[in-house]
Amino acid sequence: MRWQEGRRSTNVEDQRGTGGRKIAIGGGIGLLIMLGIALLSGADPATLIGMIAGGGDGSFSMDGVTQTGTISAAEAQLADFVSVVLADTEDTWQGIFQESGMTYLQPKLVLFSGGVDSACGYAESATGPFYCPDDEKVYIDLSFYQDLKDQYGAPGDFAQAYVISHEVGHHVQNLLGTLDEVHQLQARSDEVTGNRYSVMLELQADCYAGVWANHADRTRHIIETGDVEEALNAASQIGDDTLQKQSRGYVVPDSFTHGTSAQRMRWFQAGIDSGDTGSCDTFHAAVL
């Protein structure tokens, strides 16, 4: 994926190692890059950051928050990557909304480690990436990407971008009122029917991720050979049937909440092929 020259978002909050305190990054992403350079060169990152921030004790301050400790060069680059992908989704969805006479309200993306407090409650890293409609934020522990590669067999930067664009897809659903409508339907439904609504919601977010990829490539030429296959592989590896087979050896379709591997691949492909949100109406599709 061609991402290095992309715009960096100012809507990323880094809460890793802050005990819940927020550090805004985006405009400050250059600091992370310099930290990575320091680590690669053997310099003391705490000293470098202290020099940049005007401190002499190995601590630094961004937006009034003092933070101590270091992060690796790989973590710095990954945070930079996330900021670029988020910015790319901002540009894509802003354009799509404008074409429909609407205003796209950009979500925040929170980086955390271990666990995090959100407006939707406390969540641990094991939860995986998620979107909270109550504060309109996407949350991700970047260690998930290592799990995506090692545990799920889905490596690659475009697979990582697919994860972010899927969660942003939920934000789009929130802005359009889809999330609220589905939650109301689920409140009036039995568990099996409620799960089916959840599958429709998740597959639509997969399709929206494909729509983003289509627009981003047409306007910014981000896709390289093998990228689409990386995303499709990631979608396949996190299908409900695949995960259930791995964990228990059999599947229970009525308990599916995200869709099968084949469904997730098909709806992402529908989005990337068409680039049209109209192709993502999972709620009225004859076949999911």
C-alpha positions in Angstrom: 0.0 0.0 0.0 1.3 3.4 -0.9 0.8 5.4 2.2 4.0 7.1 3.2 3.2 10.3 1.3 -0.3 10.6 2.6 -1.8 13.3 4.7 -1.6 12.7 8.5 -4.9 13.1 10.5 -5.1 15.4 13.5 -7.9 13.2 14.9 -5.8 10.5 16.6 -5.5 10.4 20.4 -2.6 8.3 21.8 -3.5 6.9 25.2 -0.9 4.2 25.3 0.8 4.1 28.7 -0.9 7.3 29.9 -3.3 5.7 32.4 -6.3 7.1 30.6 -4.8 10.5 29.9 -5.0 11.7 26.3 -2.2 12.8 24.0 -3.4 14.2 20.7 -1.2 13.2 17.7 -1.5 13.9 14.1 0.1 17.3 13.8 2.6 15.9 16.4 3.2 12.7 14.4 6.5 14.1 13.4 7.6 13.6 16.9 6.9 9.9 16.7 8.9 9.7 13.5 11.8 11.4 15.1 11.5 9.0 18.0 11.7 6.1 15.6 14.8 7.6 14.0 16.4 8.0 17.4 15.8 4.3 18.3 17.2 3.1 15.0 20.3 5.3 15.4 20.9 4.2 19.0 20.2 7.6 20.5 18.3 7.9 23.8 14.7 8.6 22.7 13.8 10.1 26.1 16.7 12.5 25.8 15.7 13.4 22.2 12.1 14.1 23.1 13.1 16.0 26.2 15.3 18.2 24.0 12.4 18.7 21.5 9.9 19.5 24.3 12.3 21.7 26.2 12.7 19.3 29.1 15.8 17.7 30.6 14.5 14.8 32.6 13.5 12.4 29.9 9.9 13.5 30.0 7.9 15.4 27.4 4.6 17.2 27.2 2.0 17.4 24.4 -1.2 19.3 24.9 -0.5 19.8 28.6 0.0 16.1 29.3 3.3 14.8 30.6 4.3 11.4 29.4 7.3 9.3 30.3 8.7 6.1 28.7 9.6 5.1 25.2 8.0 3.4 22.2 9.7 1.3 19.6 10.5 2.4 16.1 8.0 -0.1 14.8 5.3 1.2 17.0 6.1 4.8 15.9 5.8 3.8 12.3 2.5 1.9 12.9 1.0 4.9 14.6 2.1 7.0 11.7 0.5 4.5 9.3 -2.8 4.6 11.3 -2.8 8.4 11.1 -2.5 8.3 7.3 -5.2 5.7 6.8 -7.6 7.7 9.1 -6.9 10.8 7.1 -7.5 9.0 3.9 -10.9 7.8 5.2 -11.7 11.4 6.1 -11.0 12.6 2.6 -13.0 9.8 1.0 -16.1 10.1 3.2 -16.1 13.9 3.2 -16.3 13.8 -0.6 -19.0 11.1 -0.6 -21.1 13.0 1.9 -20.7 16.3 0.0 -22.0 14.7 -3.2 -25.2 13.8 -1.2 -25.5 17.3 0.3 -24.4 16.2 3.7 -21.6 17.0 6.1 -19.2 14.4 7.2 -18.2 14.7 10.9 -14.8 13.2 11.4 -14.4 10.5 14.1 -11.5 10.4 16.5 -9.3 7.3 16.6 -7.9 6.3 20.0 -4.7 4.3 20.4 -4.5 2.3 23.6 -2.6 -0.5 25.2 -4.1 -3.1 27.6 -7.4 -1.5 28.2 -9.3 1.7 27.7 -12.3 3.6 29.0 -14.8 4.7 26.4 -18.2 6.2 26.5 -19.5 2.6 25.7 -17.7 1.2 28.8 -14.3 -0.3 29.6 -12.7 -2.6 27.0 -9.6 -4.7 27.1 -7.3 -5.3 24.2 -8.8 -8.8 23.7 -12.0 -7.1 22.6 -10.2 -6.1 19.4 -10.7 -2.8 17.5 -14.2 -1.3 18.0 -16.3 1.8 17.4 -18.2 3.5 20.1 -21.2 5.6 18.8 -21.6 7.3 22.1 -18.4 9.3 21.8 -17.9 8.7 18.0 -14.5 7.3 18.4 -12.6 4.3 16.9 -10.5 2.4 19.4 -7.5 0.1 18.6 -4.7 -1.5 20.5 -2.0 -1.7 17.8 -0.9 -5.1 19.2 -4.0 -6.4 17.4 -2.1 -6.1 14.1 0.5 -8.6 15.4 -2.4 -10.9 16.3 -3.9 -10.4 12.9 -0.7 -11.6 11.4 0.3 -14.4 13.8 -3.0 -15.7 15.1 -5.3 -15.1 12.1 -2.8 -15.5 9.3 -3.6 -12.1 7.8 -0.4 -10.0 7.4 0.0 -6.9 5.3 -0.5 -3.1 5.6 -3.7 -3.2 3.5 -5.2 -5.8 5.8 -4.4 -3.3 8.6 -6.0 -0.5 6.6 -9.1 -2.7 6.1 -9.5 -3.0 9.8 -9.5 0.7 10.3 -11.8 1.4 7.4 -14.3 -1.2 8.6 -14.5 0.6 12.0 -14.9 3.9 10.2 -17.7 2.3 8.3 -19.5 1.9 11.6 -19.1 5.7 12.1 -20.6 6.3 8.7 -23.6 4.1 9.8 -23.9 6.1 13.0 -24.0 9.4 11.0 -26.6 8.0 8.7 -28.8 6.7 11.5 -28.3 3.1 10.6 -26.8 2.1 13.9 -29.7 3.6 15.9 -32.3 1.9 13.6 -30.6 -1.5 14.0 -30.3 -1.2 17.8 -34.0 -0.4 17.9 -34.8 -3.4 15.8 -32.6 -5.6 18.0 -34.3 -4.4 21.1 -37.6 -5.7 19.8 -36.2 -9.0 18.5 -35.2 -12.4 19.8 -31.5 -13.3 20.1 -31.3 -15.1 16.7 -33.0 -12.3 14.8 -30.9 -9.7 16.7 -27.7 -11.6 15.6 -28.9 -11.5 12.0 -29.3 -7.7 12.2 -25.8 -7.5 13.6 -24.5 -9.6 10.7 -26.1 -7.2 8.2 -24.6 -4.2 10.0 -21.1 -5.7 10.0 -21.3 -6.8 6.3 -22.3 -3.3 5.4 -19.3 -1.9 7.2 -17.1 -4.4 5.2 -18.7 -3.0 2.1 -18.1 0.6 3.2 -14.4 -0.4 3.7 -14.4 -1.5 0.1 -16.0 1.8 -1.0 -13.2 3.6 0.8 -10.6 1.5 -1.0 -12.2 2.2 -4.4 -12.3 6.0 -3.9 -8.8 6.2 -2.3 -7.2 4.3 -5.1 -9.0 6.3 -7.8 -8.0 9.6 -6.3 -4.7 8.8 -4.6 -3.5 5.5 -6.2 -2.8 3.8 -2.9 -3.3 0.1 -4.0 -0.3 -2.0 -4.9 -0.2 -5.5 -6.3 -1.5 -8.0 -3.7 -3.2 -5.3 -1.5 -6.7 -6.3 -2.3 -5.9 -10.0 -1.7 -4.5 -9.0 1.7 -7.8 -7.3 2.7 -9.9 -10.2 1.3 -7.7 -12.7 3.3 -8.2 -10.7 6.5 -12.0 -10.6 5.9 -11.9 -14.4 5.4 -9.8 -15.1 8.4 -12.1 -13.2 10.8 -15.4 -14.7 9.5 -17.6 -16.2 12.2 -17.6 -19.7 10.7 -13.8 -19.7 10.4 -13.3 -18.4 14.0 -15.8 -20.8 15.4 -14.2 -23.8 13.6 -10.8 -22.8 15.0 -12.1 -22.3 18.6 -14.6 -25.1 19.0 -14.4 -27.3 15.9 -17.9 -26.7 14.7 -20.1 -23.7 13.8 -23.4 -22.4 15.2 -24.9 -20.2 12.4 -27.6 -18.7 14.6 -24.8 -17.2 16.8 -23.1 -15.4 14.0 -22.7 -11.7 14.6 -20.3 -10.6 11.8 -20.9 -12.9 8.9 -19.2 -15.9 7.4 -15.8 -15.6 5.7 -17.4 -15.9 2.2 -19.9 -13.1 3.1 -17.3 -10.8 4.5 -15.1 -11.2 1.4 -18.1 -10.8 -1.0 -19.3 -7.5 0.6 -15.9 -6.0 0.7 -15.5 -6.9 -2.9 -18.9 -5.4 -3.7 -17.7 -2.1 -2.2 -14.4 -2.0 -3.9 -15.8 -3.0 -7.3 -18.5 -0.4 -7.3 -17.3 2.5 -5.1 -20.9 3.1 -4.5 -22.6 3.1 -1.1 -25.8 2.0 -2.8 -24.2 -1.4 -3.4 -23.9 -1.8 0.3 -27.6 -2.3 1.2 -27.2 -5.5 3.2 -30.6 -5.0 4.8 -32.5 -5.5 1.6 -30.2 -8.0 -0.2 -31.8 -11.2 -1.5 -28.7 -13.0 -0.4 -26.2 -12.0 2.2 
